[in-house]
Amino acid sequence: MSAIKLHVIKPSVNNMTARVFIRAAKLDFTEDDVYGKTRTDEFLAKNPAHLT
């Protein structure tokens, strides 16, 4: 298990800076694509207002 977990939305370029830096620095990380996860039943149970 890596020490860094990066939550990204792959269609977005806003997170690309972090992704490029972590890869260039050769750091051990995991990448979790969170696109659409705010619409799951599990998320809505935690946040019924559906706000991120």
Secondary structure by P-SEA (a helix, b strand, c coil): ccccccccccccccaaaaaaaaaaacccccccccccccccaaaaaacccccc
